[in-house]
Amino acid sequence: MTFKDRSFCGTLGEPDEGRRVFLAGWVDALRDHGEVIFIHLRDRSGIVQVVFSPETADQEVCRKAGLLRSEFCVRVSGSLVRRAQGTENPGIPTGNVEVMAADLDILGRAGALPFQISEKSMVAGLAGNREESVAEDLRLQYRYLDLRRPTMQEHLINRHRIVKAVRDYLDEQGFIEVETPILTKSTPEGARDYLVPSRHYPKNFYALPQSPQLFKQLLMVAGLERYFQIARCFRDEDLRPNRQPEFTQLDLEASFIDEEFIYRLFEELTARIFSVGGVDLPRPFPRMTWLDAMNSTGSDRPDLRFSMFFRDATGIFSETRYGIFRQILDRGGCIKGINVKGQSARLSKNVLQNEYAKEIVPGFGAKGMTWMRAVNGGLESNIVQFFSKREQDEIVRLYEAEEGDVILIIADPSWKLVCSALGQLRLHVAGRLGLIPGNIFSPLWVTDFPLFEPVEGGVTSSHHPFTMPDRTDFDPGDIEELLSLRSRAYDLVVNGEELGGGSIRINDTALQNRIFKALGLSENEVEEKFGFFLRALEFGAPPHGGIALGIDRVVSMILGTSSIREVIAFPKNRSAFCPLTRAPSTVSAGQLAELELLDLGGAALLPGTKEQEDFLDSLSWVSRIRINGGERAAISEAVEAAKSCAAKINAAAGEEEPMFSVAPASNRTRPGNEARESRFAKEQDIFRNAPEVKGGFFKTASILE
């Protein structure tokens, strides 16, 4: 058999009946019936049944067939015939035919498998997928076997089709694909860079790109006008379950455009790629400002598959006598709530009061939650008696409360906290009660984000420092004014997930410098990090803007997978570790020496190095407890006594195994039964010896899972 003679397993059918076929693939499953052996032969196209029988194959072929095991790589030839009536297998597309083998070559043998790969049953009546629960790290360790499964191959094939649809559409719209550097300069873009040392420039580093942001803007300065790239990006971010240190994004930039161009372009593009997965997206996509999104859902990526939107009740309680609300409003706070329609029977008083009000909502950052039921045209709860008749009537009217509804309210002096906590509560309740419909996709544009966010001592960019503000007549030294600015940025959100985001960019050097000044960057810092970019803006930079779409996240949503790792060929695990290659790993001292990294710190000592010179300082460093001068002598004496005692015990023990404790186990409690706050905690004296205090807490060493 040569490659030109080969047929593909999944393409065979009744029209091929009687034809001699040449196949190659892997043994998916087999049944040995003595003289007759049946196998499922699998290649990328699908599965077909192959029969080894003395009636059609010689003795040597049947002998070799008896040696077959799952995942052997084989080559088979034989005649395609229709299956006998009653033996068809509707679980596979080729289930009406089978190959009567005449020849067999074993191309590669397989050892014991770490997990089941076959997904199809060979027996009629047991058709369908066979699922086996396998630990994800084991699947990733043997990813080359995991990828043999038809489900995984289908994911990657569909990913290819989605990316191809992207390329085809953008080509139609006049975009050209340009590759930008992977080894580039470290610039602040919101996350930590992965750094790559240079052998030719010792003690200097490249950075792997977090995005091609500056390069794509430079392509606009270069006059290419419409650019895109399926770009690999790298971010050394904190770990999250559905995040990868390296990821793929569709990166796009265009000149002489505005937001409307991006909206129209991307709505059509998004609709096309979702259609690859059989999803028909309604258009045009609705739009919502960031402020409206926060005020109605508590999130800048709202899930619109269900309603349960916020209603602001602050005005209802402007003259309230309910003490908690009164204190909050006197401090300039706000009161918001949601109506959980018709779910009173499923939210008992115990669930509302003891689970949500006392445990779940405080976990979201709020101090508590107020709840009320709509009963007999009025309200019922453990605090409703504190509200006037007018307040109760206004609540019923505002929340359109009907029999069986439950109203959940959060109040706090902080508007941001109310929105955040109520937003998390909205999602929690909807998820718990099954109120989020499946197989529905609700796309949305979120616009008009704040340009800056407050940080200690100043502001930082909400998006990135190259985003155009809604107005340019601002004072870069006025923090309050900076926080009032809105950006010409936009995010594409689907079902509560941010799939992509972008903005109209700054194309004026003076304005870009004012943004850098607002961010507190000195002239030297700006020149060092962005000098090459600012010089480019001085040569007739056109107005331009763009957007980036997370390919991994989009494909995962379209295909309905549980994780983005299911649509990536060789992903890292949840800890950003590769069980297959065992990366990241150590490198040899020779490699570090070649890169001149062995003494990169020069004379600078690592944290704790100096403390190792003295045992007591080392003990203080490891335990993160500072030792004052007056305590040193007493602690030193106690440590020496402990060391002496340990030496005596060790000498007396001989070969005996050490005990876990030399003292009998017993409870140690403070005398009396009256709760009281420690004087040291109350007076903050407890923090006096702490090496570091953060947020009112004694900061200890990090603990790794």
Secondary structure, DSSP 8 states (H G I E B T S, - for coil): --GGGB--GGG--GGGTT-EEEEEEEEEEEEEETTEEEEEEEETTEEEEEEE-TTTS-HHHHHHHTT--TT-EEEEEEEEEE--TT---TTSTTTTEEEEEEEEEEEE-----SS----B-SSTTS-SB------HHHHHHTHHHHTTSHHHHHHHHHHHHHHHHHHHHHHHTT-EE----SSB----SSSB--EEE-SSSTT-EEE--S--HHHHHHHHHTT--EEEEEEEEE-B----TT--SEEEEEEEEEES--HHHHHHHHHHHHHHHHHHTT----SS--EEEHHHHHHHHSSSS---SS----EE-GGGGTT---HHHHHHHHTT-EEEEEEETT-GGGS-HHIIIIIIIIIIHHHTT-S--EEEEEETTEEESSSGGGS-HHHHHHHHHHTT--TT-EEEEEEES-HHHHHHHHHHHHHHHHHHTT-S-SS---EEEEE--BSEEEETTEEEESS-TTB-BS-S---TT-HHHHHH-BBSEEEEEETTEEEEEEEEB---HHHHHHHHHHTT--HHHHHHHHHHHHHHHTTT---EEEEEEEHHHHHHHHHT-SSGGGGSSS---TTS-BTTTTBS----HHHHHHTT-TTTTTT---TTTGGGGSHHHHHHHHHT----HHHHHHHHHHHHHHHHHHHHHHHHHTT----S-SS-------SSS-----HHHHTTGGGTT-S-EETTEE-------
